[in-house]
């Protein structure tokens, strides 16, 4: 996504309109040139890359667009690493300790680097050059990190990511969002709701899979204290929404007037015909490494109970539950498994309230011992579910122990 200073929006009455680049020759050529610049910069420092980008930008009136495209290439497609014989902190310690016993001068510096290079060559069992030590001393500074990998996008894909990022930036200051997900393939609902859960968004959900759902989401500007982190989480949900076939969105925004400095109310709307392209995979997602690890371990467990990832939506007043797994026995018995790992107190309160409202007796809750349920005001004794406690990882045998024979 883009930082605030690279977002380009305009007002049309009370409606906020984000910048959208046409997929034409002008911008495709601009994107292709930037991609080529990054390809040629592999093995260079971030500081050198920045210098080349400034030269490329020059005095172009499209400088904010160029910076936005470069930011996406840097943050989403590039890997910058610290390249040094040792961790730079330790390397500095050894260099400065050795240099402290010598008179500061060029000859002493060269001698220090030569001696340390010899020591490190023996220690690391490979040749270490004095130049490597010199370059590695401050390799942990951002401008000295090296571009080691580049996942090269097509120019068209880069422009699509830029357009999506401009729209995502709208939601940094949203106060209220209403999404209408019309009747769609049930799997699309599940994917959307899983992303809502993954990003810990506070949503009120009405409807059902036969007719569609209305999802009301509190934005970061509606909280008692504006949360940048929550705004980013909300923006990250938008690419997931693009996987739903038929939907519409209405957002209420709080933006600062550039002339008066006062906050004003604005509006933004979007629907499934917007032409934006998602970079999220349309397949299954895991909410956490705990879930993925549990699934992998279950496949190695000898039991008649089958573990299913795709489960039905469980409607409850004001929301839906999407259990993480369903356990199915050959005789037809089923149980729903929900894993509760590391979440905010507000989410925990909502989750346990959902379990109580579901009025289901076939739910198993696997709860991390790291959670402070007492602080969140939760007493599991009042929750109508089978409870399993786990530490760092959830073992299948713990779940099997609470299942009926």
Protein Blocks (a to p, Z undefined) as FASTA:
>chain_A
ZZfklpccddehjaccdddddddfklmmmmmmmmmmmmmmgoiafklmmmmmmmmnmmaf
klmmmmmmmmmmmmmmpccddddfbdfklmmmmmmmmmmmpccdfklmmmmmmmmmmmmm
mmnopacdfklmmmmmmmmbmklpccfbdcdddfklmmmmmmmmmmmmmmmmccbdcddd
ddddfklmmmmmmmmmmnopacddeddfknopcdddddfklpmbdcfklmmmmmmmmmmm
mmpmbdcdddddddddfklopacdddddddfknopacfbdfbdcdfbfklmmmmmmmmmp
ccfbdcdfbdcddddehiacddfbdcddfkopacdddddfbdcfklmmmmmmmmmmnopa
kbccdddfkbcfklnopafklpccdddddfkbccfklmmmmpcZZ
